[in-house]
Amino acid sequence: MARVQTDEADWNEFQELARSKRRSIAAYLGHLVRKEIGRAERAADRSAKRGAATSGSEQVGDDEPWVPPWEI
């Protein structure tokens, strides 16, 4: 069981989305929870892979550490 904190307009729009997908509110919320858990796991995997790839002495120049392009 969960409580959802959002304004009434957003909640009404969410309910309409669930109905348009022919899902119950509970089933649609469960689907969103599973998607978020999967997204978080993929993000953690990417972070771990980045950490493994940048560990050690990968240096650019003398004292300048390597910075991934997505962090520039």
PDB file with one MODEL, atoms N, CA, C and O in Angstrom:
MODEL        1
ATOM      1  N   MET A   1       0.841  -1.165   0.000  1.00  0.00           N
ATOM      2  CA  MET A   1       0.000   0.000   0.000  1.00  0.00           C
ATOM      3  C   MET A   1       0.892   1.235   0.000  1.00  0.00           C
ATOM      4  O   MET A   1       1.967   1.236   0.598  1.00  0.00           O
ATOM      5  N   ALA A   2       0.441   2.269  -0.667  1.00  0.00           N
ATOM      6  CA  ALA A   2       1.216   3.506  -0.738  1.00  0.00           C
ATOM      7  C   ALA A   2       0.279   4.701  -0.727  1.00  0.00           C
ATOM      8  O   ALA A   2      -0.883   4.613  -1.124  1.00  0.00           O
ATOM      9  N   ARG A   3       0.804   5.789  -0.275  1.00  0.00           N
ATOM     10  CA  ARG A   3       0.086   7.064  -0.367  1.00  0.00           C
ATOM     11  C   ARG A   3       0.811   7.888  -1.412  1.00  0.00           C
ATOM     12  O   ARG A   3       2.039   7.884  -1.490  1.00  0.00           O
ATOM     13  N   VAL A   4       0.037   8.586  -2.203  1.00  0.00           N
ATOM     14  CA  VAL A   4       0.610   9.398  -3.266  1.00  0.00           C
ATOM     15  C   VAL A   4       0.356  10.859  -2.942  1.00  0.00           C
ATOM     16  O   VAL A   4      -0.776  11.266  -2.676  1.00  0.00           O
ATOM     17  N   GLN A   5       1.417  11.635  -2.969  1.00  0.00           N
ATOM     18  CA  GLN A   5       1.268  13.051  -2.670  1.00  0.00           C
ATOM     19  C   GLN A   5       1.480  13.848  -3.949  1.00  0.00           C
ATOM     20  O   GLN A   5       2.602  13.983  -4.435  1.00  0.00           O
ATOM     21  N   THR A   6       0.393  14.369  -4.479  1.00  0.00           N
ATOM     22  CA  THR A   6       0.429  15.186  -5.681  1.00  0.00           C
ATOM     23  C   THR A   6      -0.809  16.070  -5.687  1.00  0.00           C
ATOM     24  O   THR A   6      -1.748  15.845  -4.923  1.00  0.00           O
ATOM     25  N   ASP A   7      -0.804  17.054  -6.533  1.00  0.00           N
ATOM     26  CA  ASP A   7      -1.993  17.905  -6.554  1.00  0.00           C
ATOM     27  C   ASP A   7      -3.119  17.211  -7.319  1.00  0.00           C
ATOM     28  O   ASP A   7      -2.894  16.252  -8.057  1.00  0.00           O
ATOM     29  N   GLU A   8      -4.304  17.707  -7.128  1.00  0.00           N
ATOM     30  CA  GLU A   8      -5.498  17.048  -7.672  1.00  0.00           C
ATOM     31  C   GLU A   8      -5.485  16.983  -9.200  1.00  0.00           C
ATOM     32  O   GLU A   8      -5.891  15.978  -9.784  1.00  0.00           O
ATOM     33  N   ALA A   9      -5.027  18.034  -9.835  1.00  0.00           N
ATOM     34  CA  ALA A   9      -4.986  18.048 -11.308  1.00  0.00           C
ATOM     35  C   ALA A   9      -4.059  16.952 -11.842  1.00  0.00           C
ATOM     36  O   ALA A   9      -4.407  16.256 -12.796  1.00  0.00           O
ATOM     37  N   ASP A  10      -2.884  16.797 -11.229  1.00  0.00           N
ATOM     38  CA  ASP A  10      -1.959  15.746 -11.663  1.00  0.00           C
ATOM     39  C   ASP A  10      -2.543  14.362 -11.413  1.00  0.00           C
ATOM     40  O   ASP A  10      -2.416  13.471 -12.253  1.00  0.00           O
ATOM     41  N   TRP A  11      -3.184  14.179 -10.259  1.00  0.00           N
ATOM     42  CA  TRP A  11      -3.786  12.885  -9.938  1.00  0.00           C
ATOM     43  C   TRP A  11      -4.888  12.543 -10.939  1.00  0.00           C
ATOM     44  O   TRP A  11      -4.986  11.403 -11.395  1.00  0.00           O
ATOM     45  N   ASN A  12      -5.714  13.529 -11.279  1.00  0.00           N
ATOM     46  CA  ASN A  12      -6.780  13.296 -12.251  1.00  0.00           C
ATOM     47  C   ASN A  12      -6.201  12.933 -13.613  1.00  0.00           C
ATOM     48  O   ASN A  12      -6.720  12.049 -14.294  1.00  0.00           O
ATOM     49  N   GLU A  13      -5.126  13.610 -14.013  1.00  0.00           N
ATOM     50  CA  GLU A  13      -4.488  13.294 -15.294  1.00  0.00           C
ATOM     51  C   GLU A  13      -3.904  11.879 -15.277  1.00  0.00           C
ATOM     52  O   GLU A  13      -4.007  11.145 -16.260  1.00  0.00           O
ATOM     53  N   PHE A  14      -3.293  11.505 -14.150  1.00  0.00           N
ATOM     54  CA  PHE A  14      -2.750  10.149 -14.017  1.00  0.00           C
ATOM     55  C   PHE A  14      -3.858   9.105 -14.133  1.00  0.00           C
ATOM     56  O   PHE A  14      -3.693   8.088 -14.807  1.00  0.00           O
ATOM     57  N   GLN A  15      -4.985   9.361 -13.473  1.00  0.00           N
ATOM     58  CA  GLN A  15      -6.103   8.423 -13.557  1.00  0.00           C
ATOM     59  C   GLN A  15      -6.586   8.274 -15.001  1.00  0.00           C
ATOM     60  O   GLN A  15      -6.899   7.168 -15.441  1.00  0.00           O
ATOM     61  N   GLU A  16      -6.646   9.373 -15.729  1.00  0.00           N
ATOM     62  CA  GLU A  16      -7.054   9.321 -17.137  1.00  0.00           C
ATOM     63  C   GLU A  16      -6.057   8.505 -17.958  1.00  0.00           C
ATOM     64  O   GLU A  16      -6.452   7.723 -18.822  1.00  0.00           O
ATOM     65  N   LEU A  17      -4.758   8.688 -17.685  1.00  0.00           N
ATOM     66  CA  LEU A  17      -3.747   7.900 -18.384  1.00  0.00           C
ATOM     67  C   LEU A  17      -3.929   6.409 -18.112  1.00  0.00           C
ATOM     68  O   LEU A  17      -3.855   5.595 -19.032  1.00  0.00           O
ATOM     69  N   ALA A  18      -4.163   6.056 -16.866  1.00  0.00           N
ATOM     70  CA  ALA A  18      -4.366   4.651 -16.512  1.00  0.00           C
ATOM     71  C   ALA A  18      -5.582   4.097 -17.246  1.00  0.00           C
ATOM     72  O   ALA A  18      -5.533   2.998 -17.798  1.00  0.00           O
ATOM     73  N   ARG A  19      -6.669   4.859 -17.250  1.00  0.00           N
ATOM     74  CA  ARG A  19      -7.875   4.403 -17.953  1.00  0.00           C
ATOM     75  C   ARG A  19      -7.627   4.262 -19.451  1.00  0.00           C
ATOM     76  O   ARG A  19      -8.112   3.319 -20.075  1.00  0.00           O
ATOM     77  N   SER A  20      -6.871   5.197 -20.030  1.00  0.00           N
ATOM     78  CA  SER A  20      -6.603   5.123 -21.475  1.00  0.00           C
ATOM     79  C   SER A  20      -5.762   3.899 -21.819  1.00  0.00           C
ATOM     80  O   SER A  20      -5.831   3.393 -22.939  1.00  0.00           O
ATOM     81  N   LYS A  21      -4.971   3.421 -20.863  1.00  0.00           N
ATOM     82  CA  LYS A  21      -4.165   2.207 -21.062  1.00  0.00           C
ATOM     83  C   LYS A  21      -4.922   0.957 -20.623  1.00  0.00           C
ATOM     84  O   LYS A  21      -4.387  -0.151 -20.654  1.00  0.00           O
ATOM     85  N   ARG A  22      -6.190   1.153 -20.209  1.00  0.00           N
ATOM     86  CA  ARG A  22      -7.046   0.056 -19.745  1.00  0.00           C
ATOM     87  C   ARG A  22      -6.410  -0.715 -18.595  1.00  0.00           C
ATOM     88  O   ARG A  22      -6.416  -1.946 -18.573  1.00  0.00           O
ATOM     89  N   ARG A  23      -5.861   0.034 -17.640  1.00  0.00           N
ATOM     90  CA  ARG A  23      -5.261  -0.554 -16.445  1.00  0.00           C
ATOM     91  C   ARG A  23      -5.940   0.036 -15.222  1.00  0.00           C
ATOM     92  O   ARG A  23      -6.437   1.163 -15.247  1.00  0.00           O
ATOM     93  N   SER A  24      -5.951  -0.740 -14.162  1.00  0.00           N
ATOM     94  CA  SER A  24      -6.426  -0.180 -12.895  1.00  0.00           C
ATOM     95  C   SER A  24      -5.343   0.767 -12.373  1.00  0.00           C
ATOM     96  O   SER A  24      -4.182   0.680 -12.771  1.00  0.00           O
ATOM     97  N   ILE A  25      -5.738   1.658 -11.489  1.00  0.00           N
ATOM     98  CA  ILE A  25      -4.775   2.581 -10.883  1.00  0.00           C
ATOM     99  C   ILE A  25      -3.680   1.779 -10.172  1.00  0.00           C
ATOM    100  O   ILE A  25      -2.499   2.105 -10.298  1.00  0.00           O
ATOM    101  N   ALA A  26      -4.056   0.745  -9.435  1.00  0.00           N
ATOM    102  CA  ALA A  26      -3.085  -0.070  -8.695  1.00  0.00           C
ATOM    103  C   ALA A  26      -2.113  -0.762  -9.646  1.00  0.00           C
ATOM    104  O   ALA A  26      -0.910  -0.789  -9.386  1.00  0.00           O
ATOM    105  N   ALA A  27      -2.620  -1.319 -10.741  1.00  0.00           N
ATOM    106  CA  ALA A  27      -1.748  -2.006 -11.697  1.00  0.00           C
ATOM    107  C   ALA A  27      -0.796  -1.019 -12.361  1.00  0.00           C
ATOM    108  O   ALA A  27       0.379  -1.325 -12.564  1.00  0.00           O
ATOM    109  N   TYR A  28      -1.303   0.167 -12.698  1.00  0.00           N
ATOM    110  CA  TYR A  28      -0.468   1.164 -13.353  1.00  0.00           C
ATOM    111  C   TYR A  28       0.606   1.683 -12.397  1.00  0.00           C
ATOM    112  O   TYR A  28       1.753   1.862 -12.805  1.00  0.00           O
ATOM    113  N   LEU A  29       0.255   1.927 -11.136  1.00  0.00           N
ATOM    114  CA  LEU A  29       1.253   2.337 -10.148  1.00  0.00           C
ATOM    115  C   LEU A  29       2.305   1.242  -9.959  1.00  0.00           C
ATOM    116  O   LEU A  29       3.497   1.537  -9.866  1.00  0.00           O
ATOM    117  N   GLY A  30       1.874  -0.009  -9.901  1.00  0.00           N
ATOM    118  CA  GLY A  30       2.816  -1.119  -9.784  1.00  0.00           C
ATOM    119  C   GLY A  30       3.769  -1.172 -10.961  1.00  0.00           C
ATOM    120  O   GLY A  30       4.961  -1.427 -10.788  1.00  0.00           O
ATOM    121  N   HIS A  31       3.257  -0.935 -12.149  1.00  0.00           N
ATOM    122  CA  HIS A  31       4.084  -0.905 -13.364  1.00  0.00           C
ATOM    123  C   HIS A  31       5.139   0.198 -13.256  1.00  0.00           C
ATOM    124  O   HIS A  31       6.306  -0.025 -13.577  1.00  0.00           O
ATOM    125  N   LEU A  32       4.730   1.386 -12.804  1.00  0.00           N
ATOM    126  CA  LEU A  32       5.668   2.495 -12.659  1.00  0.00           C
ATOM    127  C   LEU A  32       6.737   2.195 -11.610  1.00  0.00           C
ATOM    128  O   LEU A  32       7.900   2.559 -11.787  1.00  0.00           O
ATOM    129  N   VAL A  33       6.351   1.542 -10.533  1.00  0.00           N
ATOM    130  CA  VAL A  33       7.319   1.172  -9.498  1.00  0.00           C
ATOM    131  C   VAL A  33       8.359   0.214 -10.069  1.00  0.00           C
ATOM    132  O   VAL A  33       9.556   0.396  -9.847  1.00  0.00           O
ATOM    133  N   ARG A  34       7.908  -0.810 -10.808  1.00  0.00           N
ATOM    134  CA  ARG A  34       8.852  -1.766 -11.401  1.00  0.00           C
ATOM    135  C   ARG A  34       9.790  -1.084 -12.390  1.00  0.00           C
ATOM    136  O   ARG A  34      10.982  -1.389 -12.426  1.00  0.00           O
ATOM    137  N   LYS A  35       9.257  -0.156 -13.198  1.00  0.00           N
ATOM    138  CA  LYS A  35      10.100   0.574 -14.146  1.00  0.00           C
ATOM    139  C   LYS A  35      11.144   1.413 -13.415  1.00  0.00           C
ATOM    140  O   LYS A  35      12.295   1.470 -13.848  1.00  0.00           O
ATOM    141  N   GLU A  36      10.772   2.054 -12.333  1.00  0.00           N
ATOM    142  CA  GLU A  36      11.704   2.899 -11.583  1.00  0.00           C
ATOM    143  C   GLU A  36      12.795   2.059 -10.934  1.00  0.00           C
ATOM    144  O   GLU A  36      13.958   2.463 -10.915  1.00  0.00           O
ATOM    145  N   ILE A  37      12.434   0.894 -10.404  1.00  0.00           N
ATOM    146  CA  ILE A  37      13.436   0.003  -9.815  1.00  0.00           C
ATOM    147  C   ILE A  37      14.426  -0.438 -10.884  1.00  0.00           C
ATOM    148  O   ILE A  37      15.634  -0.443 -10.646  1.00  0.00           O
ATOM    149  N   GLY A  38      13.930  -0.805 -12.048  1.00  0.00           N
ATOM    150  CA  GLY A  38      14.810  -1.196 -13.149  1.00  0.00           C
ATOM    151  C   GLY A  38      15.711  -0.055 -13.582  1.00  0.00           C
ATOM    152  O   GLY A  38      16.891  -0.267 -13.860  1.00  0.00           O
ATOM    153  N   ARG A  39      15.159   1.171 -13.643  1.00  0.00           N
ATOM    154  CA  ARG A  39      15.953   2.334 -14.027  1.00  0.00           C
ATOM    155  C   ARG A  39      17.063   2.577 -13.012  1.00  0.00           C
ATOM    156  O   ARG A  39      18.200   2.863 -13.388  1.00  0.00           O
ATOM    157  N   ALA A  40      16.739   2.466 -11.736  1.00  0.00           N
ATOM    158  CA  ALA A  40      17.730   2.691 -10.686  1.00  0.00           C
ATOM    159  C   ALA A  40      18.830   1.633 -10.744  1.00  0.00           C
ATOM    160  O   ALA A  40      20.003   1.949 -10.544  1.00  0.00           O
ATOM    161  N   GLU A  41      18.464   0.385 -11.014  1.00  0.00           N
ATOM    162  CA  GLU A  41      19.466  -0.679 -11.123  1.00  0.00           C
ATOM    163  C   GLU A  41      20.392  -0.442 -12.311  1.00  0.00           C
ATOM    164  O   GLU A  41      21.601  -0.645 -12.207  1.00  0.00           O
ATOM    165  N   ARG A  42      19.826  -0.010 -13.446  1.00  0.00           N
ATOM    166  CA  ARG A  42      20.663   0.271 -14.619  1.00  0.00           C
ATOM    167  C   ARG A  42      21.599   1.442 -14.358  1.00  0.00           C
ATOM    168  O   ARG A  42      22.753   1.422 -14.787  1.00  0.00           O
ATOM    169  N   ALA A  43      21.111   2.464 -13.658  1.00  0.00           N
ATOM    170  CA  ALA A  43      21.954   3.615 -13.323  1.00  0.00           C
ATOM    171  C   ALA A  43      23.091   3.195 -12.395  1.00  0.00           C
ATOM    172  O   ALA A  43      24.220   3.655 -12.564  1.00  0.00           O
ATOM    173  N   ALA A  44      22.815   2.337 -11.428  1.00  0.00           N
ATOM    174  CA  ALA A  44      23.855   1.854 -10.517  1.00  0.00           C
ATOM    175  C   ALA A  44      24.892   1.034 -11.274  1.00  0.00           C
ATOM    176  O   ALA A  44      26.089   1.151 -11.008  1.00  0.00           O
ATOM    177  N   ASP A  45      24.441   0.201 -12.220  1.00  0.00           N
ATOM    178  CA  ASP A  45      25.369  -0.583 -13.037  1.00  0.00           C
ATOM    179  C   ASP A  45      26.276   0.323 -13.855  1.00  0.00           C
ATOM    180  O   ASP A  45      27.483   0.098 -13.933  1.00  0.00           O
ATOM    181  N   ARG A  46      25.679   1.366 -14.474  1.00  0.00           N
ATOM    182  CA  ARG A  46      26.489   2.299 -15.267  1.00  0.00           C
ATOM    183  C   ARG A  46      27.504   3.017 -14.391  1.00  0.00           C
ATOM    184  O   ARG A  46      28.652   3.209 -14.793  1.00  0.00           O
ATOM    185  N   SER A  47      27.085   3.412 -13.198  1.00  0.00           N
ATOM    186  CA  SER A  47      27.978   4.104 -12.277  1.00  0.00           C
ATOM    187  C   SER A  47      29.137   3.197 -11.861  1.00  0.00           C
ATOM    188  O   SER A  47      30.287   3.632 -11.805  1.00  0.00           O
ATOM    189  N   ALA A  48      28.824   1.943 -11.574  1.00  0.00           N
ATOM    190  CA  ALA A  48      29.867   0.987 -11.185  1.00  0.00           C
ATOM    191  C   ALA A  48      30.841   0.761 -12.333  1.00  0.00           C
ATOM    192  O   ALA A  48      32.049   0.687 -12.113  1.00  0.00           O
ATOM    193  N   LYS A  49      30.327   0.650 -13.557  1.00  0.00           N
ATOM    194  CA  LYS A  49      31.208   0.449 -14.715  1.00  0.00           C
ATOM    195  C   LYS A  49      32.094   1.665 -14.932  1.00  0.00           C
ATOM    196  O   LYS A  49      33.273   1.519 -15.254  1.00  0.00           O
ATOM    197  N   ARG A  50      31.536   2.881 -14.759  1.00  0.00           N
ATOM    198  CA  ARG A  50      32.341   4.098 -14.888  1.00  0.00           C
ATOM    199  C   ARG A  50      33.432   4.127 -13.827  1.00  0.00           C
ATOM    200  O   ARG A  50      34.573   4.492 -14.110  1.00  0.00           O
ATOM    201  N   GLY A  51      33.076   3.742 -12.604  1.00  0.00           N
ATOM    202  CA  GLY A  51      34.052   3.735 -11.524  1.00  0.00           C
ATOM    203  C   GLY A  51      35.179   2.761 -11.800  1.00  0.00           C
ATOM    204  O   GLY A  51      36.343   3.061 -11.531  1.00  0.00           O
ATOM    205  N   ALA A  52      34.841   1.589 -12.339  1.00  0.00           N
ATOM    206  CA  ALA A  52      35.861   0.594 -12.666  1.00  0.00           C
ATOM    207  C   ALA A  52      36.732   1.076 -13.813  1.00  0.00           C
ATOM    208  O   ALA A  52      37.936   0.821 -13.826  1.00  0.00           O
ATOM    209  N   ALA A  53      36.138   1.770 -14.777  1.00  0.00           N
ATOM    210  CA  ALA A  53      36.886   2.236 -15.941  1.00  0.00           C
ATOM    211  C   ALA A  53      37.813   3.391 -15.585  1.00  0.00           C
ATOM    212  O   ALA A  53      38.847   3.570 -16.228  1.00  0.00           O
ATOM    213  N   THR A  54      37.459   4.176 -14.571  1.00  0.00           N
ATOM    214  CA  THR A  54      38.276   5.345 -14.234  1.00  0.00           C
ATOM    215  C   THR A  54      39.181   5.104 -13.039  1.00  0.00           C
ATOM    216  O   THR A  54      39.935   5.997 -12.655  1.00  0.00           O
ATOM    217  N   SER A  55      39.126   3.926 -12.443  1.00  0.00           N
ATOM    218  CA  SER A  55      40.005   3.659 -11.310  1.00  0.00           C
ATOM    219  C   SER A  55      41.425   3.420 -11.809  1.00  0.00           C
ATOM    220  O   SER A  55      41.641   3.131 -12.986  1.00  0.00           O
ATOM    221  N   GLY A  56      42.356   3.539 -10.929  1.00  0.00           N
ATOM    222  CA  GLY A  56      43.746   3.353 -11.318  1.00  0.00           C
ATOM    223  C   GLY A  56      44.390   4.681 -11.653  1.00  0.00           C
ATOM    224  O   GLY A  56      44.014   5.724 -11.118  1.00  0.00           O
ATOM    225  N   SER A  57      45.343   4.632 -12.524  1.00  0.00           N
ATOM    226  CA  SER A  57      46.121   5.842 -12.797  1.00  0.00           C
ATOM    227  C   SER A  57      45.877   6.366 -14.202  1.00  0.00           C
ATOM    228  O   SER A  57      46.823   6.762 -14.883  1.00  0.00           O
ATOM    229  N   GLU A  58      44.641   6.377 -14.642  1.00  0.00           N
ATOM    230  CA  GLU A  58      44.326   6.952 -15.942  1.00  0.00           C
ATOM    231  C   GLU A  58      44.416   8.462 -15.815  1.00  0.00           C
ATOM    232  O   GLU A  58      43.522   9.098 -15.256  1.00  0.00           O
ATOM    233  N   GLN A  59      45.459   9.018 -16.317  1.00  0.00           N
ATOM    234  CA  GLN A  59      45.696  10.443 -16.200  1.00  0.00           C
ATOM    235  C   GLN A  59      45.856  11.053 -17.582  1.00  0.00           C
ATOM    236  O   GLN A  59      46.338  10.405 -18.512  1.00  0.00           O
ATOM    237  N   VAL A  60      45.448  12.300 -17.702  1.00  0.00           N
ATOM    238  CA  VAL A  60      45.652  13.076 -18.910  1.00  0.00           C
ATOM    239  C   VAL A  60      46.652  14.147 -18.546  1.00  0.00           C
ATOM    240  O   VAL A  60      46.402  14.941 -17.638  1.00  0.00           O
ATOM    241  N   GLY A  61      47.767  14.189 -19.224  1.00  0.00           N
ATOM    242  CA  GLY A  61      48.791  15.167 -18.863  1.00  0.00           C
ATOM    243  C   GLY A  61      49.483  14.745 -17.589  1.00  0.00           C
ATOM    244  O   GLY A  61      49.517  13.560 -17.255  1.00  0.00           O
ATOM    245  N   ASP A  62      50.039  15.717 -16.871  1.00  0.00           N
ATOM    246  CA  ASP A  62      50.795  15.409 -15.664  1.00  0.00           C
ATOM    247  C   ASP A  62      49.904  15.167 -14.455  1.00  0.00           C
ATOM    248  O   ASP A  62      49.955  14.097 -13.849  1.00  0.00           O
ATOM    249  N   ASP A  63      49.082  16.165 -14.097  1.00  0.00           N
ATOM    250  CA  ASP A  63      48.276  16.072 -12.879  1.00  0.00           C
ATOM    251  C   ASP A  63      46.782  16.128 -13.140  1.00  0.00           C
ATOM    252  O   ASP A  63      45.992  16.165 -12.197  1.00  0.00           O
ATOM    253  N   GLU A  64      46.389  16.136 -14.378  1.00  0.00           N
ATOM    254  CA  GLU A  64      44.981  16.329 -14.723  1.00  0.00           C
ATOM    255  C   GLU A  64      44.275  14.982 -14.852  1.00  0.00           C
ATOM    256  O   GLU A  64      44.616  14.200 -15.740  1.00  0.00           O
ATOM    257  N   PRO A  65      43.290  14.687 -13.981  1.00  0.00           N
ATOM    258  CA  PRO A  65      42.581  13.398 -14.077  1.00  0.00           C
ATOM    259  C   PRO A  65      41.665  13.364 -15.296  1.00  0.00           C
ATOM    260  O   PRO A  65      41.193  14.396 -15.774  1.00  0.00           O
ATOM    261  N   TRP A  66      41.434  12.178 -15.772  1.00  0.00           N
ATOM    262  CA  TRP A  66      40.524  11.986 -16.899  1.00  0.00           C
ATOM    263  C   TRP A  66      39.105  12.297 -16.461  1.00  0.00           C
ATOM    264  O   TRP A  66      38.675  11.847 -15.399  1.00  0.00           O
ATOM    265  N   VAL A  67      38.360  13.070 -17.271  1.00  0.00           N
ATOM    266  CA  VAL A  67      36.984  13.427 -16.973  1.00  0.00           C
ATOM    267  C   VAL A  67      36.121  12.917 -18.112  1.00  0.00           C
ATOM    268  O   VAL A  67      36.366  13.262 -19.268  1.00  0.00           O
ATOM    269  N   PRO A  68      35.106  12.096 -17.812  1.00  0.00           N
ATOM    270  CA  PRO A  68      34.233  11.592 -18.883  1.00  0.00           C
ATOM    271  C   PRO A  68      33.546  12.751 -19.600  1.00  0.00           C
ATOM    272  O   PRO A  68      33.220  13.755 -18.968  1.00  0.00           O
ATOM    273  N   PRO A  69      33.320  12.630 -20.908  1.00  0.00           N
ATOM    274  CA  PRO A  69      32.730  13.728 -21.674  1.00  0.00           C
ATOM    275  C   PRO A  69      31.359  14.147 -21.170  1.00  0.00           C
ATOM    276  O   PRO A  69      30.983  15.307 -21.340  1.00  0.00           O
ATOM    277  N   TRP A  70      30.588  13.236 -20.548  1.00  0.00           N
ATOM    278  CA  TRP A  70      29.254  13.595 -20.076  1.00  0.00           C
ATOM    279  C   TRP A  70      29.305  14.454 -18.817  1.00  0.00           C
ATOM    280  O   TRP A  70      28.275  14.975 -18.389  1.00  0.00           O
ATOM    281  N   GLU A  71      30.481  14.610 -18.217  1.00  0.00           N
ATOM    282  CA  GLU A  71      30.606  15.441 -17.027  1.00  0.00           C
ATOM    283  C   GLU A  71      31.219  16.806 -17.331  1.00  0.00           C
ATOM    284  O   GLU A  71      31.414  17.611 -16.420  1.00  0.00           O
ATOM    285  N   ILE A  72      31.520  17.070 -18.581  1.00  0.00           N
ATOM    286  CA  ILE A  72      32.118  18.356 -18.980  1.00  0.00           C
ATOM    287  C   ILE A  72      31.044  19.367 -19.238  1.00  0.00           C
ATOM    288  O   ILE A  72      31.342  20.510 -19.585  1.00  0.00           O
TER     289      ILE A  72
ENDMDL
END
